[in-house]
Structures are given as structure tokens and as C-alpha cells.
Amino acid sequence: MQMQAIVAGVGMTRFTKMLDSGLKAIGAEAVQAALKDAGIQPADIEAAFVGNAAAGLVTGQESIRGQVVLRSIGIGRIPVINVENACASASTALHQASAMVSAGLYDIVLALGVEKLYHEDKRRSFGAFSGAVDVEAMAEIMQRLKQGASDSGSAAASEGAGEKRSMFMDIYAAAARNHMKRYGTTVQQFAAVAAKNSFHGSMNPRAQFQDRLSVEDVLNAPMIAEPLTRPMCSPIGDGAAAAIIVSERKARELGLANPVRVAAMSLHSGWDHGPDEPGTVEVCASEAYEHAGVEPGEVNVIELHDASAPAELMAYESLGLCAKGESGALIDSGETALGGRLPVNTSGGLLRKGHPVGATGIAQVVELTEQLQGRSGQRQVEGARVGLAHNGGGSIGSEAAAMCVTILVR
């Protein structure tokens, strides 16, 4: 989808554990920061799209999540649309907000992603992820994961999925083992992703984890599901991120000095296709590049969905940053680290920034917007003009149930 939408302001909370804060307080902080950044008042907002994935399971808040959060800060009357689309909930909310502005229906729209995943009962948190697969096929999925782990001699991955950890770590672990077998990718290369993102995250005050890790630190950490050690797995989190989307006319009226344009957004769901045919990421990326009029080599900074370290390497290939099987060599080259040709996950990524699932997609856009506007401090990518966000969620068959690729241009 081609866009004529402008990001007028962004805001987000730190991603962390907030046992004493509810959805309303968490969401309000991000919205108020975005309003201030855009230089507008709550009364200026004409519509809102609010992404959330798990409040029903974790907090019990169903049906009117967005209305509850926004009314707590005096925003009512306007259309509020609740968006639930697994880990792609926030990017889907942004997609809808941008589409409405591009279509001319509104001049100022709020896109908010908010999530509260931490709970005293960890089974509630993990249950939020278990619901992001075809639950009618759950027994078959679990059996397949256990059998795959057993066949590969992966003792840790053979038990505890969905109880001691998110079952998605087992899905990522299985994909990682397949990638290693097919392309010769190494555990050290997966660890290098986590180490790189820890370096980036150490400079991000909003990141959940800000300590720097070496490759050795990552390799020596506790095993979660072979070959994934703990730092190779994204943590759950509480947090929110918001963006104010405006029309070009409104951007001129507001006098935005350094506007960032939503050049393209491509949103697809998974489908049944052959194992070597292009999947959701390839299709979304191809459409986004075409609509934005850019090539992969013209992108300056990327925020991608590193829910696990191997997922980042696989995304390199699907986004066209390198050929299939060459992502290990790309991480080894240092090109995706700050100072390299194409820095990836300058925020620290999901691995270090954290992953409040319903907020993640817009958090990526917050990072990219600030990068394109030169506001990222120590993490700044010099001269960045084109940014790409890759955010997917859920799992059906062999790929994500929902996938969104966004390209922003200054």
C-alpha cells in the first residue's frame, strides 16, 4: 500500500516489568509523550487504532481495551478501533491509521500499541503465546516440536514448552536447527546476534536489558531450548508505544520541521505454499520496496522482529539483505552493527529492548523515526534517510500468521 501519511510525533515507555501498573497507566504514558512530540492536544485526535494482543488472558480486560486506556486520559467520543493481530498488533494498528489518513478520511490519527504481560502467575503470560497458534491443532503441534527436539538430541527442548517458557521459543529453536542443518549456520553466529543487540541496547535507556554481553557470555548462559540460550530469546515485557499520523496538509499546517513519511506498508497473513516458495516476509518486503521505490541496498537502518537470535538471521535473508544461507556470514562481517553498512536493531531489538507483544511494532517505528530525525544519541546512524520495520506474529503451519513490513523515509 502506497502512503501519503506523515509521522508527526512518537512516544514510548521503557519496556520493563510493571507489576504495579495497569494498561491505562502504561498506555497513557506513551500517548502523552507522542502528543507532546507532535505538538498537538488530545482534542486534536480524530480517530485511534489501539493494538493489544493479550490483555484478555493476562488482565481480564476484553472488548474495549483501547477505549478504557484512552478515556483514562480524557480521550473519548472519537472512533476507537481495537486491533488484535498477535505480535503484529501494533504494526497492524499503524497500518490502519496510515491507511485512513492516506485515504483522506482523517487528518490526525493516533496509533497505540500497549501490553502488560508480566503476571504473578507465569502460566498466564505463557498462555498468551500459546493462543497465537491454531489451538485445535495444539496436541499435534506440541507432539511435532517434542519429536523434532528428541530426534536432534535436544534434551532441554523436549519438555516444558508453554509451561516454563513461551512455546514460540521451541518453534524458533526448531527453525534454528533446520537452518544449521541446511546451511551450516553455527551457534556462535546466533550468539553474535544477541551480543550485537546487547551492545545496541546498552545505549538505549528505554531497553529492558542494558548490560553488554560477549559471544561467550551468550553461549555460556542457561540453555532454554537447543540451540537457544537465554540471551538468544526475547523476554516478555510490559510497555507501550504510540505514533501520531497526520496528512501532508496537516503536516504543513503544523509546520513539522523534519517530517518522516510512511512510504509503504505491506500486511499479509500466512498461507499454504511450498517450502522453497516465497513466504510472508518475502512478499511483504517485495511489495514494500516496490511501493516505496527503494532497493534493499538503499535502506539505512532496520528494526526487525528478533524474537529469537536465529529469527534475525533468517529475516536478513527474507528481507533481501543477503542470499539464502548467507546470513551467518553477514553477522560475522559486522555490517549489521552500529558503524556497519546496514545497522539492524539499533534499539537493542526484541532481545534486549523487550517484547510486550502488542506494543512492539510501533516501538520499532519510534526507533526508526528518531533515527531518521537524528535524535538517537549514541545509537545514531549517521545520515539515515530510509528505515525499515519488520514485525510478525502468531504461527500457522511453517510461518507467521501475520506479517507487516513498513518503510519510512525522511
N, C-alpha and C positions, 0 to 999 in steps of 0.2 A: 504494500500500500504506500503510494507516494503521499508525502505530508507537506502541509504548509503551516505546521504548528511550531510554536516557539516555547522553549523552556524559560519562563520568566523568573523563577526562583525555586530553590531546593532547600530541603532541611531534613535532618535525621537525628535520632537519638544515638547514643552509644549503644552498641549491641552487647548485652551482658545478661546476667541473671538478675531478675527483678521480682523476687518473690513477694515483695510488699507493694508492688504497683500493679494496677489493673489495666485493661485495654484502653480505658478512657484517658488515664494519665499518660500512658506511653504514646498513644496516637496524638494527643493534644500537643505534646512537646514538639513532634515533627511538623505538624501543621502550622503551629505558631512560628517556628523557625523558617518555614518556607514562605509564609505570608510576609514576614519581615524582610526576607531576602528579595522578594518580588516588589516590595514597597506598596503593598495593597492591604485592604482591610477585609475582614471576614465577610462583610456585606457585599463585597465586590464579586464573590464567587457565585457563578450561575448554575453550576452542577458539580457533583462529586462522584467519583468512582472509587470505591474502597475495597482493596484486596485483603483477604484474610483466608487462611486455609483450615485452621484447626481450633478456633475458639469454641465451637460446639463441643468438641471432645475434651478440651483441656479446661475451659472455664464454664461451660454450660450455656454460653451466650449464643443463641441461634437467631436466624431470620433477619434481625435488624441491627447487625453489628455496626455498620457504618453510621446509621442514624444515632445509635447510642453514643458512639465516640464523638461525633460532630456536635450533637446537642449539648454535650458537656462543656463545649467552648462557645456556645451561642450560635452555632450554625444550624439553621433549620429552614423549613419551607421549600428550599430548592430540591430538585430531584437528587436523590442519593441512591446509587446503584451498587449493590453488594456483589463483589466478584470473587468467586472461589474457583481456582484452577490449579490446585496443588502448589508446588514450589514456583509456578509461573503466575500465581495470583496477582502479584503487584505489577508485573510487566503487562499482564492482560488488562489490568485496570488502566495503566498508562496508555496502552494501545487504544482502548475505547475512548479515553479522554481526548487523545490526539485526533482520533477519527472524527469525533463530534466537532472539534474545533475546525479541522480541515474541511468538514462538510458545511461549515457556516452556521451550524445550529447554535453555537455559543462562542463568546469571545474570551471567557475566563473559566477554566475548569480545574478543579482540584483532583489530583490522583494521589491516593494514600495507600500504603501497604503497612499493615500493623499485625503483630503476632506476639502472643505470650505462650511460650512452650514449656517453660520450667514449671514443674509442679512437684509437690512433696511426694506424690505417688508417681514414680518414673514410668510406670506402665501406661499412664495416661499420655505422657509425652510420646513414648514409642508407638502407642496406639494410633496417634495422629498420622504417623508414616505408614503403618500397616493398612490404613484405609485408603492409601493412594495407589492401590493395585486393584485388580479385579478380585473382590473378596469371595466371589462364588468359586473362584479357582484357587483360593488360598492354599488348600491342602496340597494341590498339585504343584504350586509354586514353591512351597516350603520343601516338599519332597525333592524337587529338582535341584534346589540350592544345596540341600544336605547331601544328595547323591554326588553332585559335582564336586563338593568340598571333599567328600570321602574318597572319591576316585583320584583326586590330586594329592591326597595325603595331608589335607589341611585340617588339622585337629581342631583349632580354635573356631574355624568357620563351620564345623559340623554340628554345633549346638549353640543355643542362646539367641538366635535371630528373633527379633521382635520382642524379646523379654529383657535381655541385658543390653541391647543396642537396637538402633533402627535397622529393620530388615534390609533397608536400602544399602547399608554397608556391605551386606552379603551379596547383593546384586552387583555392586561395583567391584567387589573382590572377585566374583566370578568373571566379570568382563576383563579385569586386570590379568587374571591368569590366562585367559584366552589370548589377550594381546601379547603377553610374554611368549606364549607357545607359538603364535603365528609369526611374530615379527622379531623376537629376540629382545624385546624391551626388558630392562632389568629393574630389580627392586631399588637399586641405587638411583636410577633415574626418577622413579616415583618419589623417592626421598628428597631428591633435588628440587622437585616442585614444592614440597612442603617447606623446605629450607628457604627457598627463594621467597615464598609468600610470607614466611615469618619475618624476613628482613624488611619487606614492604610494610607489613602490619606493625612492626616495631616503631614506625614513624607515623602511625595513624592513631590519634587519640580516641577515635570512636571505635577502634577494634576491640573485640572481646579479649584477645590474647595479644600482648605486645612484647613478649620475650623473643629473642632471636635464637634460632635453632640451627645447628650444623647438620649436614647429612648424617653424620654419625649419631647425633642426638636423636634424629628421627628413626634411624634404623634400630637403635637400642631401646626405644620406647616400648611399652607393653603391646603385645600383639592383640588385635581386635578380631580380624578375620583375614587369614592369609591371602595376599601378602601385605595387608594393610595394618600398619602400626597406628597407635592413637593419633599422632600428628598428621597422618595421611587421611584422617576422617574429619569432616566438618562437624563442629559442635552445634548442638541446638542453641537457641538464644531467645531472648526477649528483645523487642525493639520495633521501631517504626521509621519509615522514610516517606517523604512527601515531595511532590513536584507541582508547581503551578504552571499550567499550559495555557497559552494565550494565542490569539490570532495575530497575523502580521500587522493588521490595522491597530489592534490594541497594543502590540509591542511598540509601534511608532508613537502611539498616544502616551504610553508610559515612559517613553524616552529611554528604553533599555540601551545601555551603552555597549554591552558586549554580548549580544544575543546568541543563544545556541539553538539551532534549528533541528527539529526531529526530521531528518532527511528521509528515513524509511523505517517501517516496522513490518515484520513478516511473522505471522502467527499461524501455526498449524498444529494439528493433532497427529498422533501416530497412525499408521495404517499397516495392513499386511503386505509385505513385499519381500523379495528375495534378499538373502543375507549380504550380497555384494551390490545391491541396488542402492541408489541414494536414499537416505532416510530423512527424518525431520530436520536435523541440523543442516544437512547439505541443501535441502530445498529452501529452508528459511534463509540461509546465508546467501544462496544464489539470487533469490528474489530481492533481498535487501541490498546487495551490491548493485544489482541492475537498477532498482528504483532510485537509489542514492547517486548513481552514476560514478561509483568508485570501484577500484580493484582491491583485492586483499592487501596488496603491497602499499596501498595509499593510506591504510589505517595507521594511526599513530599510537593509539592506546586502546587496550581491550580489557573489559571486565567480563570474565566468563564463569560458568557455573561449575566451580571446582568443589562439588560436594564431597569428592574424594580426590586425592592426588592423581590417580590414573585418569580420572574424568577430564582433568585439564589437558593431559597429553592427547587423549582421544579427540577432544574438542579442537586442538590445533589442526588435526588432520581434517576434521569435518568442516571447519571454517575456511579451509583452503590455505592455511598458513604454511603447510608443508604437505608432501605426498603421504599416502597411507604407509604406515610403518616407519616414518622418519621423525616422529615426534620426540623419540628418545634422544636422537642426535640434536634436535632443536633445543631441548632443555639443556643439554650438555654444552651447547655453543654459547650460552649466556645471553642470547639475543632477546629472550623474553623477560629479562630482569631489567630493573631501572638502569639506565645508561646503555642498554642494548638497543637494537634496531626497532623492536616492537615490544615494549613493556606490557606484560599481562598481569592483571590483578594487582595493580599498584595500591589498592586499598588493603591488601592482605588476603583478598579473596574470601570465599566462604570458610576456607580452612582456618584463617586467623581472625577475620572480621566477625565471623559467626554466621549462623544461618537461621534467623527467625523466618521461617519459610514464606509467610505471606508478605514479608517486607523486603525480601532480598532483591527482587527485580528492580524496584525503584531505588534501592540503596546503590545498585550498580550505576544507575543514571545520575544519582547525586555525585558519585565519584567522578564520572566522566564529564559531567557539566563543569565541575570545579576544575578538573584538569584542563578542559578546553578554554576556560576563562583565566587560567594561570593562578589559581587560588589554592594549590595543593602543597605549598610549603616545601618541606624536604622531599616529598614524593613527586614533585612536579616533573612532568615530561616536557622538556623544552620544545617550544614551537608546536605543540599538539593542536591540530585543527580538525581531525576526524577521529571519532571514538566509536567503538562497537561494544554492545552488550549482548550476551548470550545467556538465556535463562530458561531452564526447562524443569518440568516436574511430573511426578507420577510415573508409572511404568505399566505398560501393557505389551505383552509379547517380548520383543527384544529391544525396545527403545522407549523413549519418553512418551507419556500420554499427551503432554502439552509442551510446545516449544516456541520461543519467541526470540527473534534476533532484531536488534534495534541499532540504527546508525544515526549518530548525532554529528552535526557539522557546525563549526564556528565560522 
